Amino acid sequence: MTSEEPFLTRPCREYKDSYIAAVYEYIEENLEPTWHPEILSSRFGEFLEVMRQAETEPLAGMAPATTYWLIAPGIGYVGDLSLRHHLNDSLRRYGGHIGYTIRPSQRGKGYGKRLCQLGIEAARQRGIRNILITCDDDNLPSRKIIEANGGQLLGRIDNGRGVLTRRYWVYDDRQCADY
């Protein structure tokens, strides 16, 4: 990481170019974006509005969630975090309160650990005391990130995709999870 600390911000126009550049990186990894870069270029305001609406008016079956971007000085967008306000049945099993992604060109530089740490802080500010974070069993970098941020392995479950899901709790020191 650079000498200046990366920080969380809500998605905004200021980091549009670096975000779109990251979407191209995700496409090169064969990850299908929700919004294609050409559409983002011309309809970025609409994209931002859709993310804001997910906080209070999520799509059917989805939990309300706030999206944050991790910004590194001199780079711009390096990753994003989805903070789910509460857990529905699916999130309780496979998704958790926090989901995060680091753009491919910025992986292995400590940004994932920082993003997870800031996500835990944001969850606590929302009043979420015990935080569930999950990852695929074969995702060693994500496992290390979660464990470095205090994640305690609850167990592994079959998610029906051919790889187990690891479920971690990051407990509030003042209480333990009820489930």
N, C-alpha and C positions, 0 to 999 in steps of 0.2 A: 504494500500500500504506500501511498505518498505520505509525506510528512503531515499534510493536512488531513484531518479525519473525514471520512465519508459520512454523509448524513442522509436522513430520510426526508422526503418531501412528498407531497401529493402530486400525482401526475399533472404536468403543466406544459404550456407551449414553450417555455424557456429551454426545455430539454428535448424538444421534438426531433431534431436532427439526429442526436445521439441515440434516441429511442428507436427511430426508424432504421438506423445503421445496425442496431442490435437485432431487430426483427430479421434483417437479411442474414445475419449470422445464425439465428435460430433455423431459418429455412435451409441453410447449407448443412445443418445437422439433421435435416429431414423432419423437423418439428413444424407442424402445420399451424401457422398463426391464426388467431381469431380474425384479425384485420390484416389484409395484404398491404405491403408497404406503399404501393401506388394509391390505394384507397386512403391510407393514413395521410399521405401527403396532401390530398385535396380535402379530406373531411376530418381533420384532426380534432376540431372543436366538437364534432358529433361523437367521436371516440371518447373524448374526455367526459362528455355528458353521460354517456352510457355507463362509464365507470362510476361516476358520482351517483347515478340512479341505483346501482347495485348495492349501495349502502342502506337505502331505505325501501326500495322497490325491486327486490331481486326477482329473477325469473322463477317460474314455478319449480318447486323442489330444491331451490338453492337457498342458502342462509345469507342474511345480509353480511356484506364484507366491505372492508375498506382496503383500497390498493395504495401502496406506497412505493416510491422509487428510491433506490439507493443511488446517490449522486456522489461521484468522486471528483474533487477539484481537478481541473485540467483534462478530465475525460468526459464528464457528464454522466449519463445513465449507465450504470453497471449491473443493475439487477432490479427485481421487483419482489414485493411481498404482498400476499393477500392475508389479511387478518379477518377471520370469520368471527362475527360478533357472538355467535352461539353455535352449538353443535346440533345438527339434525342427526338422524340415525346413520346416514351414510358417512358424514364427517366424523361421527363418533368411532366408526370402524376404520375408515380408510384415509380420511383427509386431515382431520385435526383442525385446530384453531389457526395454524400458521402454515402457509405454503410459500415457497420462495424459489427464485430462479436467478442465476448469475449468467450474464451473457458469455458465450464461449470464449471470447478473446480475453476475458478478465478472470477466468477461473484459476484457482491455485495461487491466488495472491492475498488471501485472507478476507476477501470481501464477503464470502458466504457466512463466515463466523460472525462478522460485524453485523450483517443484515439480520441474521437470526437473533443476535443479542438485542438489536434495536426493536425487532418485532416483539420480543418478550417484554421489553419495556413498554411498548405501545399497548400490548394486551393488558398489562397491569394497570396502565393509565385508564383503560376502559373498564376496569374492575374485574377482569378475568384473573383469578388467583392461580388456579391450577391449569396449566396450558398443555394441551395435547398436540404433539407434532409427530407426523408419520413420514416414512420414506420407504422406498423399495429396499428389500433385503440385500440386493446386490449393489446398492448405491453407497459404496464405501465413503466417498467424500461427504455425502449428506449425513451419514451415520456419525462421522467424526465431528461435523459441525454441531449436530444436536447434542452429542455427548459433551463436547467442550462447553456448551451453554447450560449444562446441568441436567440434561435429559436422562431420565432413568427408564430403562427398558421395561415396559409392562409385558410385552410378549410379541409374538409374530403370528399373523393370521393370513389365511388364504384369501386373496382378493379376486380370484377367478381369472387373472391375467397371466398365469404361469410363473409368477414370482411372488413370494410372500411380502406382506407389508409389516414393517417394524413399527410398533406403537410406543412412543415415549411420552412420559409426563415430565414436565418441568414444574415442580411443586413450589408453592408459596411456603416459605419457612414456617408460617404460622398455622398451616393446616394441611391435611392430606386429602387426596381425592376420594370421593365417595364411590367411584366406579372405575 
